[in-house]
Structures are given as C-alpha cells and as structure tokens.
Amino acid sequence: MKMFTSPQTLVLLALALVLAFAVPLKAQNRPKDYLAVHNRARDNVGVPHIKWHAGAARYAWNYAQIRKRDCRLTHSNSGGRYGENLAWSSGDMSGAAAVRLWVKEKSDYFYKSNTCRAGKQCGHYTQVVWKKSKWVGCAKVKCDNGGTFVTCNYFPPGNHTGPIISHMSNEIANEALNSICTLLPDHSFYGMCVSWIQQLVEVLLKGGSEMFEVPMELRYNFLYNFQMACPSPTMDPPDRLVVQLASAWDIEVI
C-alpha cells in the first residue's frame, strides 16, 4: 500500500526532531541542573550542598544581558556581594556543561598548598566547592555573535583568604591528617591518632588559630609531640593531649 505524506506532516516531523534535540539541552539549563553538577562536585569533597538563590539568579541574568552584545569574559562588579564564575563558548553550551568545565579544574588544584598548577586556572573550581558559599544563581544567554555566555553568582563569595580547613572541605582536612599520621612509627594506632588530631583541629579553630598559617617551628613541635605520644599503648586520654598541644601553640582551650 502506497503512503503519501502531506506537507503538514513533514512540518510536524521536522518540528518533532528539533524538539527531540532541543529538550535535552534545555533540560541542562534549569536551576536543578546547575545545582546537580555543583553538588556532585561538593559531595566529592565533603562540603554541604549549595542551594538556588533567586536574587543571585536575577543578578546573573541582568549581567548576562549586558554581555549578550559581545560574550566577553569580563566580571561584573557586585561590590563584593557575590563570587562569580564565567564561561563562554563559540557555539551553544548548556549551563550544566559550563559548570562541568569549572569542575574539571580540580585536576589543576593542589589541596595541601591551596594553589593552582603553574600556568593553569583553578579558581572556578574552588568557588564551586567553597564550603561557606551556600547559595548560587546562574544565567545563560545566546550572544549576538553566535556564542554562549554563562555566569553563576555565589553567596557568600568564596576564594578569599583565611583558614583553609574551615573554608574548603573535609578532603583538605583528611589530607592534612594523613600527612601527619603516616609519619608515626607505630601504625597500629593510626585510627586513634586521626581521632585525636580531629579534636585538636576543632579546638585550635575555636581558639582562632589558622592551622596552615602556624609558624614552621610550632608545626615541628606538633609533629614531634604526636610521634612521641601516639604509638604508646599507655597514651593519656585525648583531652589531655589536646590541652598539651594547644598549650604548646599558646592557645587557650575553650
């Protein structure tokens, strides 16, 4: 039996094909899709999920309209209210894809030194996983030159100076703990050492100490005390150890 296709049917088929390709891309520009990529990255380093903020999204949208004419990667001026990540593509790019580009910078970020690989950027990644940034709003615009401009704004802003452990993630803290405990002569007490150091870190942060900015001489004393104390099966209670080490750093235990 011969089938005839009307022009109207062809138009509908073509429209269906366009929608089939457009829907997945559009689906990656919704708030929940921006959040999904952000929070996967944050899960990987143990920081709380970030949430959508309508005000930040409105700010991002307004600035995206300004950049629509040229797609230039020029930061806005929020007066320090927001942190900001920008992305650009010569063609179409989803908002989720832009966030994935920022997350890829993780391979160029060194947790222990809180620095980027030489000649590389990693500040977009650190803003994505910044522990104290709790809210984000994003926007995407098709530029007049055919490119795509994506911006996300974060509140409170990240990438400012201060104690690394309190700003970043459990991954940083864990690396610090591992670097200390693996130096101990008797690894049978490794788990106990980790627990004690965690308590110590909490005390030091409460006392206002910035763990990674402590003078080198005191760091050596810190390591020496643990090397002397942790391997012993007759170790004093953790609370006493915390008091001793906090005292060595001239910090009052709360």
C-alpha positions as CSV (number, residue, x, y, z in Angstrom):
1,M,0.0,0.0,0.0
2,K,1.5,3.4,-1.0
3,M,1.8,6.0,1.7
4,F,1.6,9.7,1.0
5,T,3.0,12.3,3.3
6,S,1.4,15.7,3.4
7,P,3.4,18.9,3.7
8,Q,1.8,19.5,7.1
9,T,3.0,16.0,8.3
10,L,6.6,16.8,7.2
11,V,6.5,20.1,9.1
12,L,5.3,18.2,12.2
13,L,8.0,15.6,11.8
14,A,10.7,18.2,11.4
15,L,9.4,20.1,14.5
16,A,9.5,16.8,16.5
17,L,13.1,16.2,15.5
18,V,14.0,19.8,16.6
19,L,12.3,19.3,19.9
20,A,14.0,15.9,20.4
21,F,17.4,17.6,20.2
22,A,16.4,20.8,22.0
23,V,14.8,19.3,25.1
24,P,17.9,17.6,26.5
25,L,19.9,20.8,26.0
26,K,17.2,22.9,27.6
27,A,16.9,20.5,30.5
28,Q,20.5,21.3,31.4
29,N,19.7,25.0,31.9
30,R,17.2,24.6,34.7
31,P,18.2,25.5,38.3
32,K,18.2,21.9,39.4
33,D,20.7,21.0,36.6
34,Y,23.1,23.8,37.6
35,L,22.7,22.5,41.2
36,A,23.2,18.9,40.3
37,V,26.7,19.5,38.8
38,H,27.7,21.8,41.7
39,N,26.6,19.4,44.4
40,R,28.2,16.3,42.8
41,A,31.5,18.2,43.0
42,R,30.7,19.3,46.6
43,D,29.8,15.7,47.6
44,N,33.2,14.6,46.3
45,V,35.0,16.8,48.8
46,G,32.5,16.5,51.7
47,V,31.0,20.0,51.8
48,P,27.3,20.8,52.2
49,H,25.1,21.2,49.2
50,I,24.6,24.6,47.7
51,K,21.1,25.9,47.1
52,W,19.5,28.1,44.4
53,H,19.1,31.8,45.2
54,A,16.5,33.8,43.1
55,G,18.3,37.1,43.9
56,A,21.7,35.8,42.7
57,A,20.0,34.3,39.6
58,R,18.4,37.7,38.8
59,Y,21.7,39.4,39.2
60,A,23.3,36.8,36.9
61,W,20.5,37.3,34.3
62,N,20.8,41.0,34.3
63,Y,24.6,40.9,33.8
64,A,24.2,38.2,31.1
65,Q,22.0,40.7,29.2
66,I,24.9,43.2,29.3
67,R,27.3,40.6,27.9
68,K,24.9,39.5,25.2
69,R,26.3,42.0,22.8
70,D,29.9,40.7,22.9
71,C,30.2,37.5,25.1
72,R,33.3,38.9,26.7
73,L,34.6,37.2,29.9
74,T,34.6,40.4,31.9
75,H,33.5,40.1,35.5
76,S,30.6,42.2,36.9
77,N,31.0,44.5,39.8
78,S,28.8,43.4,42.7
79,G,30.8,45.3,45.3
80,G,32.0,42.1,46.9
81,R,28.5,40.8,47.5
82,Y,28.9,37.8,45.1
83,G,31.6,35.4,44.0
84,E,31.3,34.9,40.2
85,N,32.2,32.2,37.7
86,L,32.0,32.9,33.9
87,A,32.1,30.6,30.9
88,W,32.0,31.2,27.1
89,S,31.6,29.1,24.1
90,S,31.7,30.0,20.4
91,G,28.6,27.8,19.8
92,D,25.8,26.6,22.0
93,M,26.6,25.3,25.5
94,S,24.3,24.3,28.3
95,G,24.6,25.8,31.8
96,A,25.4,22.4,33.2
97,A,28.2,22.0,30.7
98,A,29.7,25.3,31.8
99,V,29.7,24.1,35.5
100,R,31.4,20.9,34.4
101,L,34.2,23.0,32.7
102,W,34.8,24.7,36.1
103,V,34.8,21.4,37.9
104,K,37.4,20.0,35.5
105,E,39.9,22.5,37.0
106,K,40.1,20.2,40.0
107,S,42.9,18.3,38.3
108,D,45.0,21.6,38.4
109,Y,44.3,22.3,42.1
110,F,46.6,21.2,44.9
111,Y,44.7,20.9,48.2
112,K,47.8,20.8,50.5
113,S,49.2,24.1,49.3
114,N,45.9,25.7,48.2
115,T,47.4,26.6,44.9
116,C,46.9,26.0,41.2
117,R,49.2,24.2,38.8
118,A,51.7,26.6,37.2
119,G,50.1,28.3,34.2
120,K,46.6,26.9,35.0
121,Q,43.4,28.2,36.4
122,C,41.6,26.6,39.3
123,G,39.7,29.4,40.9
124,H,36.4,28.5,39.2
125,Y,36.6,25.0,40.8
126,T,37.4,26.3,44.3
127,Q,34.4,28.6,44.1
128,V,32.2,25.7,43.1
129,V,33.2,23.7,46.2
130,W,33.8,26.6,48.6
131,K,32.3,25.5,51.9
132,K,30.9,28.8,53.1
133,S,29.2,29.6,49.8
134,K,25.7,28.4,50.5
135,W,23.7,29.9,47.6
136,V,24.1,30.2,43.9
137,G,22.2,31.7,41.0
138,C,23.1,31.3,37.3
139,A,22.1,32.5,33.9
140,K,22.8,31.7,30.2
141,V,22.4,33.9,27.2
142,K,22.9,33.5,23.4
143,C,25.2,36.3,22.3
144,D,24.8,38.4,19.2
145,N,28.0,36.9,17.8
146,G,26.5,33.4,18.0
147,G,28.4,32.4,21.1
148,T,27.1,31.5,24.6
149,F,27.7,33.3,27.8
150,V,27.1,31.6,31.2
151,T,27.5,33.2,34.6
152,C,27.0,31.9,38.2
153,N,27.0,34.1,41.3
154,Y,27.7,32.8,44.7
155,F,26.7,34.0,48.2
156,P,28.6,34.3,50.4
157,P,31.5,34.8,47.9
158,G,34.4,32.3,48.0
159,N,38.1,32.4,47.1
160,H,39.1,34.8,49.9
161,T,41.9,34.3,52.4
162,G,41.6,32.6,55.8
163,P,41.9,29.2,57.4
164,I,41.8,26.6,54.6
165,I,40.2,23.9,56.7
166,S,37.2,26.0,57.6
167,H,36.7,27.3,54.1
168,M,37.2,24.3,51.9
169,S,36.4,20.7,52.5
170,N,36.8,17.5,54.5
171,E,39.2,16.3,51.8
172,I,41.7,19.0,52.7
173,A,41.4,18.1,56.4
174,N,41.8,14.4,55.7
175,E,44.9,15.0,53.6
176,A,46.4,17.1,56.5
177,L,45.6,14.3,58.9
178,N,47.0,11.6,56.7
179,S,50.3,13.6,56.1
180,I,50.8,13.8,59.9
181,C,49.7,10.3,60.9
182,T,51.7,8.4,58.3
183,L,54.8,9.8,59.9
184,L,54.1,8.0,63.1
185,P,56.3,4.9,63.9
186,D,53.5,2.6,65.0
187,H,50.7,2.5,62.6
188,S,48.6,0.3,64.8
189,F,47.4,3.5,66.5
190,Y,46.7,5.3,63.2
191,G,42.9,5.5,63.8
192,M,43.3,6.8,67.3
193,C,45.8,9.5,66.0
194,V,43.3,10.6,63.4
195,S,40.6,11.0,66.0
196,W,42.9,13.0,68.3
197,I,44.1,15.3,65.6
198,Q,40.5,16.0,64.6
199,Q,39.7,17.0,68.1
200,L,42.8,19.2,68.2
201,V,41.9,20.9,64.9
202,E,38.4,21.7,66.3
203,V,40.0,23.2,69.5
204,L,42.5,25.2,67.5
205,L,39.9,26.6,65.2
206,K,37.7,27.6,68.1
207,G,40.7,29.4,69.6
208,G,41.2,31.4,66.4
209,S,44.2,29.5,65.0
210,E,44.7,29.2,61.3
211,M,46.2,25.7,61.1
212,F,48.0,26.2,57.8
213,E,49.5,29.6,58.9
214,V,51.1,28.4,62.1
215,P,54.9,29.1,62.2
216,M,57.0,26.2,61.0
217,E,58.8,25.7,64.3
218,L,55.5,25.1,66.1
219,R,54.4,22.7,63.3
220,Y,57.6,20.6,64.0
221,N,56.7,20.6,67.7
222,F,53.2,19.5,66.9
223,L,54.5,16.6,64.8
224,Y,57.1,15.7,67.4
225,N,54.6,15.5,70.2
226,F,52.4,13.2,68.2
227,Q,55.3,11.0,67.3
228,M,56.2,10.7,70.9
229,A,52.6,10.1,72.1
230,C,50.6,8.3,69.6
231,P,52.5,5.0,69.3
232,S,52.3,4.3,73.1
233,P,49.7,1.8,74.3
234,T,49.6,3.8,77.6
235,M,48.6,7.0,75.9
236,D,46.9,9.6,78.1
237,P,43.3,10.4,77.3
238,P,42.8,12.5,74.1
239,D,41.6,15.5,76.1
240,R,44.9,15.8,77.9
241,L,46.8,15.5,74.6
242,V,44.7,18.3,73.1
243,V,45.4,20.5,76.1
244,Q,49.2,19.9,75.9
245,L,49.3,20.7,72.2
246,A,47.1,23.7,72.4
247,S,49.3,25.0,75.2
248,A,52.4,24.4,73.0
249,W,50.8,26.7,70.5
250,D,49.9,29.3,73.2
251,I,46.2,28.8,72.6
252,E,43.7,28.8,75.4
253,V,41.5,25.7,75.3
254,I,37.8,26.5,75.4
